[in-house]
Amino acid sequence: MPLGREARVHRGHEGVREGLRDLYEALAEFHVEYSEIRDLSDRIVGVGRVRVPERQSGVETEAPLTSVIDVKNGKGIRVWNYLDPREALEAAGLTE
């Protein structure tokens, strides 16, 4: 399952803006570091970690993060983020 218990879908430019607004309201900042990036031509998979301090408490959380990005005509058209790297690699049609 993508990041979080329920998949949240944002469509189009306005949807992406809405998703980012929600993210920035909850988090003071976030840092993503990818230790591995796989280019599968029509899909990119980034395996790494995300570190986020919560806006009000400042408590920092770190977790694995794998992003699967579908690419069409050189542009990312769909992005899924997973906290379980194995689940993400399976969704991308890969095995470790």
Residue pairs with C-beta under 8 A, 6 or more apart in sequence:
1 7
1 82
1 87
2 80
2 81
2 82
3 65
3 80
3 81
3 82
3 83
8 19
9 15
10 16
10 18
10 19
23 30
25 55
26 54
26 55
27 52
27 53
27 54
27 55
28 53
28 54
28 55
28 58
29 52
29 53
30 50
30 51
30 52
31 50
31 51
31 52
32 48
32 49
32 50
32 51
32 65
32 67
33 48
33 49
33 51
34 46
34 47
34 48
34 67
35 47
35 48
35 49
36 46
36 47
36 48
37 44
37 45
37 46
37 47
38 44
38 45
38 46
38 47
38 94
40 92
40 94
41 71
42 70
42 71
42 72
43 68
43 69
43 70
43 71
43 92
44 67
44 68
44 69
44 71
44 76
45 66
45 67
45 68
45 69
45 88
45 89
45 92
45 94
46 66
46 67
46 69
47 66
47 85
47 88
47 89
48 64
48 65
48 66
49 62
49 63
49 64
49 65
50 62
50 63
50 64
50 65
51 60
51 61
51 62
52 60
52 61
52 62
53 59
53 60
53 61
54 60
54 61
63 83
64 83
64 84
64 85
65 81
65 82
65 83
66 81
66 82
66 84
66 85
66 88
66 89
67 79
67 80
67 81
67 82
67 88
68 79
68 80
68 81
68 82
68 88
68 91
68 92
69 76
69 78
69 79
69 80
70 76
70 77
70 78
70 79
71 77
80 88
80 91
82 88
82 91
85 96
86 96
89 95
89 96
